[in-house]
Amino acid sequence: MSATVDLTHRSNDAEPLSSAIPRLVAVAVISLGLLFGAFYLYLLAQPLFGAILLALAVGIAIVFGANRFYGARFIFPGVAAVLIFIAFPVIYTIYLGFTNFSSFNLLTYERTIAVLTARGTVDPATEQPFAVARDGDSYRIWLPEAGLLSDPVALVAGAEEAALAPGEAPAELLAPRDAVALRAGLQSLMLISPEGVELRNAGLRTFATVTPDYLRTGDDTLLRSADGVTLTADHTRGFFTTPEGATVPPGWRVNIGWGNFERVFASKGIRGPMVSIFVWTLVFATASVVLTFAVGLTLAVILQWEHLRFKSLYRILLILPYAVPAFISILVFRGLFNQNFGEINLILEALFGIRPTWFTDGTMARVMLLIVNTWLGYPYMMLLAMGFLQSVPEDHKKAAALEGASSVRVFFTITLPQIIPPFLPLMIASFAFNFNNLVLVLLLTQGLPDIPGTLIPAGQTDILASFTYRMAFNDSSQQFGLAGAITLMIFVVVAAISYLNFIAMRRAASRRSGRA
């Protein structure tokens, strides 16, 4: 209460000018820097990210510039971080799920037209080498084979024209590396010969006659020069299409509504592997929680045995897997499970004469994932169990023992029901983590072996997170929109399953406590 009163009192006090000036200067500098960044992003055709910086600049200027918002200064950084780094990526990913965003549909509509109309076919018979000479603040283009010299040009990005006329070679020509630095202006330059022939930059060293592959004939139409076919913009698909319906890449990003979701459920080549991967993801997450909990709890019970010697040493050794970074352990296990030279197969072959195909057989690869994940996760469960076991009253266990209950029965009727309730939220968190355990799959198996007959990259050890990652970043078409739709589905499924698990496990824990 006193802290609140002090905070309110301070916010209402008039701040001395001497202490306010440095703060206001810092706020002004930071706000101006963010405003410059927002303007620069807008110039780079990134208005969304520019708007985020603009909002951040306004927020900093208001919260840290006015004394009436003194209390908000303590929560503003956290709120801004949550909105920018958590809420915005989630919302943006969901938005992408309703678009056709992919490696073929990266551009805007106008940019797509600019790319298509910039394409051209070079006539090899007209190619001529060129050199660049400085002329004051401008430049001249020299064609030595034809003996032609251009009018002065600026060679800046933007369409320029220059007439060619017979002339002598300039005294000083730029070195090739200096001419390359002017390539942006050279690519937009058109030279007109005395005969009226138009020459364009055909490479780093030549000018030639270039016939445009596409000509814009209307707001939504292009003419293909090679065959005279008219292409029409299809704003529902984000491509220019021929009269037969064939698409011409690149395309542009458009909203397609529920198209990606319909594609997931309607296409057998996507629906089939996705169902299989979803089932395996559930099995993997559930088995990982059960195995890590069972192993961790068992070791914790053993370490609490009062007659066990060297307990401290055993604790240190059993906690070591938790201290080593997970990616290092995963890479070590990848070598241990090597089918040809791994120590695990060498030992199994020496003892039992078998060499499991850990990376090429789907079932063995899944077993390997569970083994490695159990190794990585049991120390966490063991540490929790060691603490929870300490909270179980000894009187309850002694009373059960006096009534003739065995140690096993005491554990399952007295100890376990009392430690399950505090374990419940942690086990749900572990389930959610393993449901999206992308790092383990990518580093250990990369989702392999592949599922045959699929339209998109899908492996037998893929979980939904790695499946989505491979679709977005490893597939040749980089289907970001489809990946965004599946990400939204994963989010809904994980939330629902976690909630149902919480309800079911809480009821089970209540029933056990009641029986106890």
C-alpha positions as CSV (number, residue, x, y, z in Angstrom):
1,M,0.0,0.0,0.0
2,S,2.8,2.4,0.9
3,A,4.6,1.6,-2.4
4,T,1.4,2.5,-4.3
5,V,1.0,5.7,-2.4
6,D,4.6,6.7,-2.9
7,L,4.4,5.9,-6.7
8,T,1.2,8.0,-7.0
9,H,2.7,10.8,-5.0
10,R,5.8,10.8,-7.1
11,S,3.9,10.8,-10.3
12,N,2.0,13.9,-9.2
13,D,5.0,15.8,-8.0
14,A,6.5,18.4,-10.4
15,E,9.8,17.0,-11.8
16,P,12.7,19.4,-11.6
17,L,13.7,20.7,-15.0
18,S,17.4,19.7,-14.5
19,S,16.5,16.0,-14.2
20,A,13.8,16.2,-16.8
21,I,16.0,17.5,-19.6
22,P,18.3,14.4,-20.0
23,R,15.2,12.1,-20.0
24,L,13.4,14.1,-22.6
25,V,16.5,14.3,-24.8
26,A,16.9,10.5,-24.6
27,V,13.2,10.0,-25.4
28,A,13.5,12.4,-28.3
29,V,16.6,10.7,-29.7
30,I,15.1,7.2,-29.4
31,S,11.7,8.3,-30.9
32,L,13.3,10.1,-33.8
33,G,15.5,7.0,-34.5
34,L,12.4,4.8,-34.5
35,L,10.6,7.3,-36.8
36,F,13.5,7.3,-39.2
37,G,13.4,3.5,-39.2
38,A,9.7,3.5,-39.8
39,F,10.0,5.8,-42.8
40,Y,12.9,3.8,-44.2
41,L,10.8,0.6,-43.9
42,Y,8.0,2.4,-45.7
43,L,10.4,3.3,-48.6
44,L,11.4,-0.4,-48.7
45,A,7.7,-1.3,-49.3
46,Q,7.3,-2.7,-45.8
47,P,4.5,-0.6,-44.5
48,L,3.4,-3.1,-41.9
49,F,6.8,-3.2,-40.1
50,G,7.0,0.5,-40.5
51,A,3.7,0.9,-38.7
52,I,5.0,-1.2,-35.8
53,L,8.0,1.0,-35.4
54,L,5.8,4.1,-35.7
55,A,3.5,2.8,-32.9
56,L,6.5,2.0,-30.7
57,A,7.9,5.5,-31.2
58,V,4.6,7.1,-30.3
59,G,4.3,4.8,-27.3
60,I,7.8,5.7,-26.0
61,A,7.2,9.4,-26.6
62,I,4.0,9.4,-24.6
63,V,4.8,7.0,-21.8
64,F,8.3,8.2,-21.1
65,G,7.8,11.9,-22.1
66,A,4.8,12.7,-19.9
67,N,4.9,12.5,-16.1
68,R,1.2,11.6,-15.9
69,F,2.1,8.1,-17.3
70,Y,4.9,7.5,-14.8
71,G,3.4,4.3,-13.5
72,A,3.1,2.8,-17.1
73,R,6.8,3.1,-17.6
74,F,7.4,0.0,-15.6
75,I,5.1,-2.2,-17.6
76,F,5.4,-0.6,-21.0
77,P,8.6,-2.5,-22.1
78,G,7.1,-5.9,-21.2
79,V,3.8,-5.1,-22.9
80,A,5.6,-3.9,-26.0
81,A,7.8,-7.0,-26.1
82,V,4.8,-9.3,-25.8
83,L,2.9,-7.5,-28.5
84,I,5.8,-7.3,-30.9
85,F,7.5,-10.6,-30.4
86,I,4.6,-12.9,-29.4
87,A,1.2,-11.4,-30.4
88,F,2.3,-10.0,-33.8
89,P,4.0,-13.2,-35.1
90,V,1.0,-15.3,-34.0
91,I,-1.5,-12.9,-35.7
92,Y,0.7,-12.6,-38.8
93,T,1.1,-16.3,-39.1
94,I,-2.7,-16.8,-38.8
95,Y,-3.2,-14.1,-41.5
96,L,-0.8,-15.9,-43.8
97,G,-2.9,-19.1,-43.5
98,F,-5.6,-17.3,-45.4
99,T,-3.3,-16.2,-48.3
100,N,-1.5,-18.0,-51.2
101,F,1.9,-16.7,-49.9
102,S,4.6,-19.0,-51.2
103,S,7.9,-18.8,-53.2
104,F,5.8,-18.3,-56.3
105,N,3.6,-15.6,-54.8
106,L,6.0,-13.3,-52.9
107,L,5.4,-10.0,-54.8
108,T,2.8,-7.3,-55.0
109,Y,0.7,-7.0,-58.1
110,E,2.5,-4.0,-59.5
111,R,5.9,-5.6,-58.7
112,T,4.9,-8.7,-60.5
113,I,4.0,-6.7,-63.6
114,A,7.4,-4.9,-63.4
115,V,9.3,-8.2,-63.2
116,L,7.4,-9.7,-66.1
117,T,7.7,-6.7,-68.4
118,A,11.4,-6.4,-67.6
119,R,12.1,-9.8,-69.0
120,G,13.6,-9.7,-72.5
121,T,15.2,-11.9,-75.2
122,V,18.6,-10.8,-76.4
123,D,19.4,-11.0,-80.1
124,P,23.0,-12.4,-80.2
125,A,23.6,-10.9,-83.6
126,T,23.4,-7.4,-82.3
127,E,25.5,-7.8,-79.2
128,Q,28.3,-5.2,-78.9
129,P,30.9,-4.7,-76.2
130,F,30.8,-1.3,-74.4
131,A,32.9,0.9,-72.1
132,V,31.9,3.8,-69.8
133,A,33.7,7.1,-69.8
134,R,33.2,9.9,-67.3
135,D,32.0,13.3,-68.6
136,G,31.9,15.8,-65.8
137,D,29.1,14.7,-63.5
138,S,27.7,12.5,-66.2
139,Y,28.8,9.5,-68.2
140,R,29.1,8.5,-71.9
141,I,28.7,5.0,-73.4
142,W,31.3,4.0,-76.0
143,L,30.6,1.2,-78.5
144,P,34.1,0.5,-80.0
145,E,33.0,-2.0,-82.7
146,A,30.5,0.5,-84.2
147,G,32.5,3.6,-83.3
148,L,29.5,5.2,-81.6
149,L,29.5,7.5,-78.6
150,S,26.3,8.3,-76.5
151,D,25.1,11.6,-75.3
152,P,25.8,12.3,-71.6
153,V,23.7,10.3,-69.2
154,A,23.4,10.3,-65.4
155,L,23.3,6.4,-65.0
156,V,20.9,6.5,-62.0
157,A,18.2,4.0,-61.3
158,G,15.3,4.9,-63.6
159,A,14.5,4.9,-67.3
160,E,16.9,6.9,-69.4
161,E,17.5,7.3,-73.1
162,A,20.6,8.5,-75.0
163,A,21.2,8.9,-78.7
164,L,24.3,7.3,-80.3
165,A,26.4,9.2,-82.8
166,P,29.8,8.5,-84.6
167,G,32.6,9.7,-82.4
168,E,36.1,9.1,-81.2
169,A,37.0,7.0,-78.3
170,P,37.1,8.9,-75.0
171,A,40.5,9.6,-73.5
172,E,39.8,7.9,-70.2
173,L,37.5,4.8,-69.8
174,L,36.4,3.5,-66.5
175,A,37.9,0.3,-65.3
176,P,35.5,-2.7,-65.6
177,R,35.0,-2.9,-61.9
178,D,34.0,0.8,-61.7
179,A,31.5,0.2,-64.6
180,V,30.0,-2.7,-62.7
181,A,29.2,-0.4,-59.8
182,L,26.9,1.6,-62.3
183,R,25.0,-1.5,-63.3
184,A,21.7,-0.3,-61.9
185,G,21.8,2.8,-64.2
186,L,23.1,0.7,-67.1
187,Q,20.2,-1.8,-66.8
188,S,17.6,1.0,-67.1
189,L,19.4,2.8,-70.0
190,M,18.3,2.6,-73.6
191,L,20.6,3.6,-76.4
192,I,19.2,4.7,-79.8
193,S,21.5,4.2,-82.8
194,P,21.6,6.5,-85.8
195,E,19.4,4.0,-87.6
196,G,16.8,4.2,-84.8
197,V,17.6,0.7,-83.4
198,E,17.1,0.5,-79.6
199,L,19.9,-1.1,-77.7
200,R,19.7,-2.2,-74.0
201,N,22.2,-3.6,-71.5
202,A,22.4,-7.3,-72.2
203,G,25.0,-8.2,-69.5
204,L,28.0,-6.9,-67.7
205,R,29.9,-6.3,-70.9
206,T,27.5,-5.9,-73.9
207,F,24.6,-3.9,-75.3
208,A,22.2,-5.5,-77.7
209,T,18.7,-5.4,-79.2
210,V,16.4,-6.8,-76.5
211,T,12.8,-7.8,-77.3
212,P,10.5,-7.6,-74.3
213,D,8.9,-11.0,-73.5
214,Y,5.8,-9.3,-72.2
215,L,4.1,-6.0,-73.0
216,R,1.4,-4.4,-70.8
217,T,-1.7,-3.8,-72.9
218,G,-4.2,-3.0,-70.1
219,D,-4.7,-2.7,-66.4
220,D,-5.0,-6.5,-66.0
221,T,-3.6,-7.9,-69.3
222,L,-0.2,-8.6,-70.8
223,L,0.8,-9.6,-74.3
224,R,3.4,-12.4,-74.7
225,S,5.6,-11.5,-77.5
226,A,6.7,-15.0,-78.5
227,D,3.3,-16.2,-79.5
228,G,1.0,-13.2,-79.2
229,V,-1.1,-14.8,-76.4
230,T,-2.9,-12.4,-74.1
231,L,-2.4,-13.1,-70.4
232,T,-5.1,-12.0,-67.9
233,A,-4.6,-11.3,-64.2
234,D,-6.5,-13.8,-62.1
235,H,-6.8,-12.0,-58.7
236,T,-8.4,-15.1,-57.1
237,R,-5.2,-17.1,-57.7
238,G,-2.6,-14.4,-57.8
239,F,-1.2,-15.2,-61.3
240,F,-1.4,-14.1,-64.9
241,T,-3.1,-16.9,-66.8
242,T,-3.3,-18.0,-70.4
243,P,-6.7,-18.5,-72.1
244,E,-6.2,-22.2,-71.3
245,G,-5.8,-21.5,-67.6
246,A,-2.0,-22.1,-67.3
247,T,-0.3,-19.8,-64.8
248,V,2.8,-17.7,-65.5
249,P,5.1,-17.1,-62.5
250,P,5.9,-15.1,-60.6
251,G,2.6,-14.3,-58.9
252,W,1.4,-12.0,-56.2
253,R,-0.1,-12.5,-52.8
254,V,-3.9,-12.5,-52.5
255,N,-6.4,-13.6,-49.9
256,I,-7.9,-16.9,-50.7
257,G,-10.1,-17.3,-47.6
258,W,-10.4,-21.0,-46.5
259,G,-8.6,-22.3,-49.5
260,N,-5.6,-23.6,-47.7
261,F,-7.8,-25.4,-45.1
262,E,-9.9,-26.9,-47.9
263,R,-6.7,-28.0,-49.6
264,V,-5.6,-29.8,-46.4
265,F,-8.8,-31.7,-46.0
266,A,-9.6,-32.3,-49.7
267,S,-6.2,-33.4,-51.1
268,K,-5.4,-37.0,-50.3
269,G,-1.7,-36.3,-50.9
270,I,-1.8,-33.8,-48.0
271,R,-4.6,-35.2,-45.8
272,G,-3.1,-38.7,-45.7
273,P,0.4,-37.9,-44.4
274,M,-1.0,-35.1,-42.1
275,V,-3.3,-37.6,-40.4
276,S,-0.5,-40.0,-39.9
277,I,1.8,-37.3,-38.6
278,F,-0.9,-36.0,-36.3
279,V,-1.4,-39.4,-34.7
280,W,2.3,-39.9,-34.3
281,T,2.6,-36.4,-32.8
282,L,0.0,-37.4,-30.1
283,V,1.8,-40.7,-29.5
284,F,5.2,-39.0,-29.3
285,A,4.1,-36.3,-26.9
286,T,2.1,-38.6,-24.7
287,A,4.8,-41.3,-24.6
288,S,7.5,-38.8,-23.9
289,V,5.6,-37.4,-20.9
290,V,4.9,-40.9,-19.6
291,L,8.4,-42.2,-20.1
292,T,10.2,-39.2,-18.6
293,F,7.8,-39.1,-15.7
294,A,8.2,-42.8,-15.0
295,V,12.0,-42.8,-15.3
296,G,12.4,-39.6,-13.4
297,L,10.1,-40.7,-10.5
298,T,11.7,-44.1,-10.3
299,L,15.2,-42.6,-10.0
300,A,13.9,-40.1,-7.4
301,V,12.5,-42.8,-5.3
302,I,15.7,-44.8,-5.5
303,L,17.8,-41.8,-4.5
304,Q,15.6,-41.3,-1.4
305,W,16.3,-44.8,-0.1
306,E,18.0,-44.1,3.2
307,H,20.4,-47.0,2.9
308,L,21.7,-46.0,-0.5
309,R,25.4,-45.0,-0.3
310,F,27.0,-42.2,-2.5
311,K,23.7,-40.5,-3.0
312,S,25.3,-37.2,-3.8
313,L,27.4,-38.7,-6.5
314,Y,24.5,-40.5,-8.1
315,R,22.4,-37.2,-8.1
316,I,25.2,-35.3,-9.9
317,L,25.6,-38.1,-12.5
318,L,21.9,-38.4,-13.1
319,I,21.4,-34.6,-13.5
320,L,24.3,-34.2,-16.0
321,P,22.1,-34.8,-19.1
322,Y,20.0,-31.8,-18.0
323,A,23.1,-29.6,-17.7
324,V,24.4,-30.4,-21.2
325,P,22.8,-28.3,-24.0
326,A,20.2,-30.4,-25.7
327,F,21.5,-29.9,-29.2
328,I,24.9,-31.3,-28.2
329,S,23.3,-34.4,-26.7
330,I,21.2,-34.9,-29.8
331,L,24.2,-34.7,-32.1
332,V,26.1,-37.1,-29.9
333,F,23.2,-39.6,-30.0
334,R,23.0,-39.2,-33.8
335,G,26.6,-40.5,-33.9
336,L,25.9,-43.3,-31.3
337,F,22.9,-44.5,-33.4
338,N,24.8,-44.5,-36.7
339,Q,23.7,-47.7,-38.5
340,N,27.2,-48.6,-39.7
341,F,29.7,-47.2,-37.2
342,G,27.7,-46.2,-34.1
343,E,28.6,-47.7,-30.8
344,I,25.0,-48.8,-30.1
345,N,24.9,-51.0,-33.1
346,L,28.4,-52.4,-32.5
347,I,27.4,-53.4,-29.0
348,L,24.0,-54.9,-30.1
349,E,25.8,-56.8,-32.9
350,A,28.4,-58.2,-30.5
351,L,25.8,-59.3,-27.9
352,F,22.8,-60.3,-30.0
353,G,23.9,-60.3,-33.6
354,I,21.5,-57.5,-34.7
355,R,22.1,-54.2,-36.4
356,P,18.8,-52.1,-36.2
357,T,18.3,-49.7,-39.1
358,W,17.6,-46.7,-36.9
359,F,17.4,-44.1,-39.6
360,T,15.9,-46.0,-42.6
361,D,13.2,-47.9,-40.8
362,G,10.2,-45.8,-39.7
363,T,9.4,-47.8,-36.6
364,M,13.0,-47.9,-35.4
365,A,13.5,-44.2,-36.1
366,R,10.5,-43.4,-33.9
367,V,11.8,-45.7,-31.1
368,M,15.1,-43.9,-31.4
369,L,13.4,-40.5,-31.0
370,L,11.6,-41.7,-27.8
371,I,14.8,-43.0,-26.4
372,V,16.7,-39.8,-26.9
373,N,13.8,-37.6,-25.7
374,T,13.5,-39.7,-22.6
375,W,17.2,-39.3,-21.9
376,L,16.9,-35.5,-22.3
377,G,13.7,-35.2,-20.2
378,Y,14.0,-37.5,-17.3
379,P,16.4,-35.2,-15.2
380,Y,13.7,-32.5,-15.1
381,M,11.1,-34.9,-13.9
382,M,13.5,-36.5,-11.4
383,L,14.3,-33.1,-9.8
384,L,10.6,-32.3,-9.5
385,A,9.9,-35.7,-8.0
386,M,12.7,-35.4,-5.5
387,G,11.1,-32.2,-4.2
388,F,7.5,-33.4,-4.2
389,L,8.4,-36.7,-2.5
390,Q,9.8,-34.6,0.4
391,S,6.3,-33.1,0.9
392,V,4.6,-36.4,1.5
393,P,4.0,-36.9,5.3
394,E,5.9,-39.8,6.7
395,D,3.1,-40.4,9.2
396,H,0.8,-41.5,6.4
397,K,3.3,-44.0,5.1
398,K,4.1,-45.4,8.6
399,A,0.4,-45.8,9.3
400,A,-0.1,-47.8,6.1
401,A,3.0,-49.9,6.9
402,L,1.7,-50.7,10.4
403,E,-1.5,-52.0,8.8
404,G,0.5,-54.4,6.8
405,A,0.7,-52.6,3.4
406,S,3.7,-53.4,1.3
407,S,6.1,-50.7,0.1
408,V,4.7,-50.9,-3.4
409,R,1.1,-50.5,-2.2
410,V,2.2,-47.6,0.0
411,F,3.7,-45.9,-3.0
412,F,0.7,-46.3,-5.2
413,T,-2.0,-45.5,-2.6
414,I,-0.3,-42.9,-0.5
415,T,2.7,-41.3,-2.2
416,L,1.6,-41.2,-5.8
417,P,-1.8,-39.7,-5.3
418,Q,-0.3,-36.9,-3.2
419,I,2.4,-35.9,-5.8
420,I,0.2,-36.1,-8.9
421,P,-1.7,-32.9,-8.3
422,P,1.5,-30.6,-8.1
423,F,2.9,-32.6,-11.1
424,L,-0.2,-32.1,-13.2
425,P,0.5,-28.6,-14.6
426,L,4.1,-29.5,-15.2
427,M,3.1,-32.6,-17.1
428,I,0.7,-30.7,-19.3
429,A,3.5,-28.2,-20.0
430,S,5.8,-31.1,-20.9
431,F,3.1,-32.5,-23.2
432,A,2.7,-29.1,-25.0
433,F,6.5,-28.8,-25.3
434,N,6.9,-32.3,-26.8
435,F,4.0,-31.7,-29.1
436,N,6.1,-29.0,-30.8
437,N,9.6,-30.4,-30.1
438,L,11.0,-29.2,-33.5
439,V,14.7,-29.2,-32.5
440,L,14.8,-32.9,-31.6
441,V,13.3,-34.0,-34.9
442,L,15.3,-31.7,-37.1
443,L,18.7,-32.5,-35.5
444,L,18.2,-36.2,-35.0
445,T,16.2,-37.5,-38.0
446,Q,15.2,-34.4,-40.1
447,G,11.8,-36.1,-40.3
448,L,13.1,-39.0,-42.3
449,P,12.4,-41.6,-43.6
450,D,10.0,-40.0,-46.1
451,I,6.4,-41.1,-46.4
452,P,6.0,-42.3,-50.1
453,G,3.3,-40.8,-52.3
454,T,2.9,-37.4,-50.7
455,L,2.5,-34.0,-52.5
456,I,4.6,-32.2,-49.9
457,P,7.6,-33.1,-47.8
458,A,6.5,-35.5,-45.0
459,G,8.4,-38.1,-43.0
460,Q,7.6,-40.9,-40.7
461,T,9.3,-39.2,-37.8
462,D,7.9,-35.8,-38.6
463,I,5.7,-34.2,-35.9
464,L,3.3,-31.4,-36.9
465,A,5.9,-28.7,-36.0
466,S,8.7,-30.2,-38.2
467,F,6.2,-31.1,-40.9
468,T,5.1,-27.4,-41.1
469,Y,8.7,-26.2,-40.9
470,R,9.8,-28.4,-43.8
471,M,6.8,-27.3,-45.9
472,A,7.6,-23.6,-45.3
473,F,11.4,-23.7,-45.6
474,N,12.6,-27.0,-47.2
475,D,10.0,-27.5,-49.9
476,S,10.9,-26.0,-53.3
477,S,7.7,-24.0,-53.4
478,Q,8.0,-22.8,-49.8
479,Q,4.3,-22.8,-49.1
480,F,4.1,-20.3,-46.3
481,G,0.3,-19.8,-46.6
482,L,-0.4,-23.6,-46.3
483,A,2.1,-23.8,-43.4
484,G,0.4,-20.9,-41.7
485,A,-3.0,-22.7,-42.0
486,I,-1.6,-25.8,-40.5
487,T,0.1,-23.8,-37.7
488,L,-3.3,-22.4,-36.8
489,M,-4.7,-25.9,-36.7
490,I,-1.8,-27.0,-34.5
491,F,-2.5,-24.2,-32.1
492,V,-6.1,-25.0,-31.8
493,V,-5.4,-28.8,-31.4
494,V,-2.7,-28.2,-28.7
495,A,-4.9,-25.8,-26.8
496,A,-7.8,-28.3,-26.9
497,I,-5.8,-31.3,-26.0
498,S,-4.0,-29.6,-23.2
499,Y,-7.3,-28.4,-21.7
500,L,-8.8,-31.9,-21.9
501,N,-5.7,-33.4,-20.4
502,F,-5.8,-30.9,-17.6
503,I,-9.5,-31.7,-16.9
504,A,-9.0,-35.5,-17.1
505,M,-5.9,-35.6,-15.0
506,R,-7.4,-33.3,-12.3
507,R,-10.4,-35.5,-12.0
508,A,-8.2,-38.6,-11.8
509,A,-6.1,-37.0,-9.1
510,S,-9.3,-36.0,-7.2
511,R,-10.5,-39.6,-7.3
512,R,-7.2,-40.9,-6.1
513,S,-7.1,-38.4,-3.3
514,G,-10.7,-39.4,-2.3
515,R,-9.8,-43.1,-2.2
516,A,-6.7,-42.3,-0.2
